[in-house]
């Protein structure tokens, strides 16, 4: 089982001008301490359940390009890019450039989008029906894969069009960078994973729900003739760890002023037990949404948790 860090808050430093330096340090620390993955969210404003909408937020793909130049091994991704935020042909070009800068370490994390307020603030059209946004995502992935692999691409879809388009240089990874679809919608999103993606990301639900979602994905793979085992199964949630019950109580008290403590909050031994259940359910990569920038949690993952799953 592999482990990753997700940067979902940019409040690691009180000075917004130092936000990139803070995330750079975190990514480099993760790389040197055995984490396989580092992702950033792709939003223009902070999202609900993470922080206030007027918090400082850096643009995700700009950050990834910077991290690509100052790391050497860790896999980099957005988690995730909403299909409505960029023309997908332009996104294909951006992603290919980041893959080149990173020398082949990019995963394209993409989703259908959900944050209507953000769409409105930035002047993007927000289709109200989730099914429409999912179909846009599917078509965008189809176009991106063509641009990454074809000398010239002509594509006339329902939502997106390119004419004899050139994308050079191609991504470093061959035949192309992997695509990860985020979301657990059973009828359409997980079917899109089976048809188009190299990885899925499950956000919500307990172990039983994760197990159920992966069973649904397996069913879609059977229908599509896809080998289920070729899809990487990932899980993201916030984790806050302490060494024992007394330290955990102190941490709860200290962090409570910053809002509700979401996700897993417990001791390292409790985390080991739960992560084992996720592994047994089929999760390959566990990603800590590091909302509180809690160094102790990251250190306990390295010292106490990750060695159990090596």
C-alpha positions in Angstrom: 0.0 0.0 0.0 1.2 3.5 -0.9 0.7 6.8 0.9 0.3 10.4 -0.2 -0.2 13.9 1.0 -2.8 16.3 -0.3 -2.5 20.0 0.2 -6.0 21.3 0.6 -5.3 24.4 2.7 -2.9 27.3 2.0 -2.8 28.5 5.6 0.5 26.7 6.5 2.1 30.1 6.8 0.6 33.4 8.1 2.0 35.3 5.1 0.2 34.4 1.8 3.4 35.5 0.0 5.1 32.5 1.5 2.4 30.0 0.5 4.4 28.4 -2.3 7.5 28.1 -0.1 5.4 26.3 2.5 3.9 23.8 0.0 7.4 23.2 -1.5 8.8 22.3 1.9 5.9 19.9 2.5 6.3 18.2 -0.9 10.0 17.8 -0.5 9.6 16.5 3.0 7.0 14.0 1.8 9.4 12.8 -1.0 12.3 12.2 1.3 10.1 10.4 3.9 8.6 7.7 1.7 5.4 9.3 0.5 4.6 8.3 -3.1 2.1 11.1 -4.0 1.6 14.8 -3.5 -1.4 16.6 -4.8 -2.9 20.0 -4.6 -6.5 21.1 -5.0 -7.5 22.9 -8.2 -9.8 25.7 -7.0 -9.8 29.5 -7.3 -11.4 30.0 -3.9 -11.5 27.8 -0.9 -14.2 25.1 -0.9 -16.8 24.4 1.8 -15.8 21.9 4.6 -12.2 23.0 4.2 -12.1 26.7 5.0 -13.5 30.1 4.5 -14.1 31.3 0.9 -11.9 34.3 1.3 -8.8 32.3 2.4 -5.7 32.6 0.2 -5.7 30.0 -2.5 -3.0 29.4 -5.1 -3.7 28.2 -8.6 -3.2 24.5 -8.7 -1.5 23.9 -12.1 0.9 26.8 -11.5 1.9 25.2 -8.2 2.3 21.8 -9.8 4.8 23.2 -12.3 6.8 24.8 -9.5 6.8 21.6 -7.5 7.8 19.6 -10.6 11.0 21.6 -10.8 11.9 21.2 -7.1 11.1 17.5 -6.6 12.5 14.4 -8.3 10.6 11.3 -7.4 7.2 11.9 -5.9 4.1 11.7 -8.2 2.3 15.0 -8.6 -1.3 15.6 -9.3 -4.3 17.9 -9.0 -7.1 16.5 -6.9 -8.9 17.4 -8.8 -9.3 19.7 -11.9 -13.0 20.4 -12.7 -13.7 20.0 -16.4 -15.4 23.4 -16.6 -12.3 25.4 -15.4 -10.3 25.1 -18.6 -10.7 24.3 -22.3 -9.7 20.6 -22.3 -7.3 21.1 -25.3 -5.5 23.8 -23.3 -5.6 21.6 -20.2 -3.9 18.8 -22.3 -1.1 21.3 -23.2 -0.7 22.4 -19.6 -0.5 18.8 -18.3 1.9 17.8 -21.0 4.2 20.6 -20.0 4.0 19.7 -16.3 4.8 16.1 -17.2 7.9 17.3 -19.1 9.1 19.5 -16.3 8.6 16.7 -13.8 10.3 14.2 -16.1 7.2 12.0 -16.2 5.6 12.2 -12.7 2.2 13.7 -13.5 -1.2 12.1 -12.9 -4.1 14.1 -14.4 -6.7 14.2 -11.7 -10.0 15.3 -13.2 -13.6 15.5 -12.1 -17.0 16.8 -13.2 -17.0 19.8 -10.9 -19.4 20.8 -8.2 -18.7 24.2 -6.7 -21.4 26.4 -8.3 -20.3 29.6 -6.5 -16.8 29.3 -7.9 -18.2 28.8 -11.4 -20.3 31.9 -11.1 -17.5 34.1 -9.6 -15.1 33.2 -12.4 -17.7 33.5 -15.2 -17.8 29.8 -16.1 -21.1 28.2 -17.2 -22.3 25.7 -14.6 -24.6 23.0 -16.0 -27.0 22.3 -13.2 -27.4 18.6 -14.0 -24.5 16.5 -12.7 -25.1 14.1 -15.7 -24.2 17.0 -18.1 -21.0 17.8 -16.2 -20.0 14.1 -16.1 -20.5 13.8 -19.9 -18.4 16.9 -20.4 -15.7 15.3 -18.3 -15.8 12.1 -20.3 -15.6 14.0 -23.6 -12.7 16.1 -22.2 -10.7 13.0 -21.3 -11.3 11.5 -24.7 -10.0 14.7 -26.3 -7.0 15.0 -24.0 -5.9 11.4 -24.6 -6.0 12.0 -28.4 -4.0 15.2 -28.1 -1.4 13.4 -26.0 -0.9 10.5 -28.4 -1.8 11.7 -32.0 0.4 13.8 -34.3 -2.6 16.0 -35.1 -6.1 15.8 -33.6 -9.4 16.7 -35.1 -12.3 16.2 -32.6 -15.9 17.2 -33.0 -17.7 16.4 -29.8 -21.0 17.5 -28.3 -19.2 20.0 -26.0 -15.6 20.4 -27.3 -14.0 20.8 -30.7 -10.5 21.0 -32.1 -9.4 21.1 -35.7 -6.1 19.5 -36.9 -4.5 20.5 -33.5 -0.8 20.0 -32.8 0.4 19.3 -29.2 4.2 19.2 -29.1 6.1 18.2 -27.2 4.2 15.2 -26.1 4.2 14.1 -22.4 7.3 12.2 -21.2 5.3 9.2 -19.9 4.5 6.6 -22.5 2.1 5.9 -23.9 0.7 8.9 -21.8 0.3 10.1 -18.3 -2.3 8.3 -16.2 -5.7 9.8 -15.6 -7.5 9.7 -12.3 -11.2 10.4 -12.1 -12.4 11.6 -8.7 -15.9 10.8 -7.4 -18.0 7.8 -6.5 -21.2 8.2 -8.5 -22.2 4.7 -9.2 -24.2 5.1 -12.4 -22.0 7.4 -14.4 -18.7 8.4 -12.6 -17.5 4.9 -11.8 -18.6 3.7 -15.3 -16.4 6.5 -16.7 -13.5 5.2 -14.6 -14.0 1.7 -16.1 -14.1 3.1 -19.6 -11.5 5.9 -19.5 -9.3 6.1 -16.4 -6.2 4.6 -14.9 -7.2 5.4 -11.3 -10.2 6.3 -9.2 -10.5 8.4 -6.1 -13.1 7.7 -3.5 -13.8 10.7 -1.2 -16.8 9.9 1.0 -18.0 7.0 3.0 -16.7 4.5 5.6 -14.9 1.2 4.8 -18.2 -0.5 4.0 -19.1 2.2 1.5 -15.7 2.1 -0.1 -16.0 -1.6 -0.5 -19.4 -1.2 -2.1 -18.1 1.5 -4.5 -15.3 -0.7 -5.6 -17.7 -3.6 -6.2 -19.7 -1.3 -8.4 -16.6 -0.3 -10.2 -15.7 -4.0 -10.8 -19.2 -4.5 -12.2 -18.7 -1.6 -14.7 -15.3 -3.1 -15.6 -16.9 -6.5 -16.4 -19.4 -4.8 -18.7 -16.7 -2.8 -20.4 -14.3 -5.7 -20.8 -11.8 -3.9 -18.6 -9.3 -5.6 -16.2 -10.4 -4.3 -12.8 -6.9 -4.8 -11.5 -5.3 -2.4 -13.9 -7.2 0.5 -12.2 -5.4 2.1 -9.1 -7.9 2.6 -6.3 -7.2 5.6 -4.1 -8.9 7.1 -1.1 -8.5 10.6 0.3 -9.6 11.9 3.7 -8.3 14.1 6.5 -6.2 12.3 9.1 -5.1 13.6 12.5 -3.0 11.3 14.6 -1.6 11.3 18.1 0.7 8.8 19.8 -1.8 7.9 22.6 -5.1 8.9 24.2 -3.7 11.7 26.3 -1.9 13.3 23.4 -5.0 12.9 21.3 -7.2 14.7 23.8 -4.7 17.6 24.0 -4.6 17.8 20.2 -8.4 17.9 20.0 -8.5 20.8 22.4 -5.8 22.7 20.7 -7.2 22.4 17.2 -10.9 22.7 18.0 -10.8 26.5 17.7 -10.1 26.1 14.0 -13.4 24.5 13.3 -14.8 20.9 13.3 -12.2 18.2 13.1 -13.3 16.2 10.1 -12.1 12.8 8.9 -10.2 10.4 11.1 -9.0 11.7 14.5 -7.4 9.0 16.6 -4.2 7.3 17.8 -1.6 5.8 15.5 -2.6 2.3 16.5 -6.3 3.1 15.6 -5.2 4.4 12.3 -3.2 1.3 11.5 -6.3 -0.8 12.1 -8.5 1.4 9.9 -6.0 1.6 7.1 -5.7 -2.2 7.2 -9.4 -2.4 6.6 -9.1 0.0 3.6 -6.3 -2.1 2.2 -8.4 -5.2 2.6 -11.3 -3.4 0.8 -9.0 -2.8 -2.2 -7.4 0.6 -1.7 -3.9 0.9 -3.2 -3.1 4.5 -2.3 -4.2 6.3 0.9 -4.0 10.1 0.7 -4.0 12.4 3.8 -5.9 15.6 3.1 -3.6 17.6 5.3 -6.0 20.4 6.1 -4.5 21.4 9.5 -0.8 21.1 8.4 -0.2 18.8 11.3 3.4 17.9 11.4 2.9 15.3 14.1 0.4 13.4 12.0 2.8 13.3 9.1 5.7 12.1 11.3 3.5 9.4 12.9 2.6 8.2 9.5 6.3 7.8 8.7 7.4 6.3 12.0 4.4 4.2 13.1 1.9 3.7 10.3 3.6 3.2 7.0 6.1 0.5 8.1 3.1 -1.8 8.8 2.1 -1.6 5.1 5.5 -1.8 3.4 
